[in-house]
Amino acid sequence: MVEIEYKNTRIKLGPSDLVYEPAEDSFLLADAALEEAKPGMCVLEIGAGSGFVSAVLKANVEGIRVFATEINPHAAHCAKANGVEVIRTDLFRGLKKGNRGISFDLILFNPPYLPTSEDEKVPGWLNYAFDGGASGRETLDRFLDEVRNYLKPGGRILVLISSITGLEAVKEKLMKTGFEVDIVLKKKVSFEELMVVRGKLV
Ligand SMILES: C[S@@+](CC[C@H](N)C(=O)[O-])C[C@H]1O[C@@H](n2cnc3c(N)ncnc32)[C@H](O)[C@@H]1O
């Protein structure tokens, strides 16, 4: 089994045709999450993939509790093998909202963010890692519609997007749903600029 090491954490990778392999976007989100997370926080990662970001947080932040969801069963299996508590579901489905369930200090998502036409889809479960629908924001928009229901008062989100995802549209939706918005990290990678957008619940 192939493994990688990042910030004191060894991560087992799944088969590359079934599970998203951590890449520049994963590293940028992990770095931003390490800056944001405080000891003892309760964190949720949506779309954990191999479990890379969650595992890095668990290895580096004392007393942190991390939960994750993932739609791809192969990825959920891989995240579990990396010690991440993950349930296989679509976004938040199955989690109870607000004070009737668990709520989180911080919620993370590196979503499928590429605008994707029918003939650009990749076969099988791996398509969920890339396919952002025609706008690049279809899954992200569904996430943004729901996320505040799972945050503690004053809670925060970190979302990875690319310059081709449409920063202005993402910012506008976040502000409409009650968040203050800023960009906490950026990195130019070949044809795109990756960025981590932070939303603070006001
Ligand atoms: C770009 S990959 C990121 C994986 C990992 N978080 C990382 O940073 O390496 C996006 C992940 O989100 C998952 N995903 C896509 N749509 C989802 C949904 N509706 N619910 C849960 N997970 C989803 C994909 O299967 C994929 O593993």
The ligand as a Gaussian input file, in Angstrom:
#p B3LYP/6-31G(d) Opt

LIG

0 1
 C      -11.494000      17.075000      -4.087000
 S      -11.841000      15.637000      -3.157000
 C      -11.083000      16.055000      -1.596000
 C      -10.771000      14.861000      -0.737000
 C      -10.002000      15.197000       0.564000
 N      -10.810000      15.999000       1.456000
 C       -8.715000      15.928000       0.273000
 O       -8.676000      17.137000       0.491000
 O       -7.769000      15.258000      -0.207000
 C      -13.591000      15.799000      -2.795000
 C      -14.155000      14.663000      -1.959000
 O      -15.529000      14.985000      -1.645000
 C      -16.317000      13.807000      -1.817000
 N      -17.699000      14.233000      -2.097000
 C      -18.184000      14.761000      -3.250000
 N      -19.498000      15.002000      -3.143000
 C      -19.855000      14.633000      -1.884000
 C      -21.083000      14.635000      -1.175000
 N      -22.214000      15.065000      -1.754000
 N      -21.108000      14.181000       0.092000
 C      -19.958000      13.716000       0.695000
 N      -18.763000      13.670000       0.050000
 C      -18.701000      14.133000      -1.207000
 C      -15.646000      13.082000      -2.978000
 O      -16.000000      11.720000      -3.058000
 C      -14.175000      13.329000      -2.687000
 O      -13.638000      12.327000      -1.858000

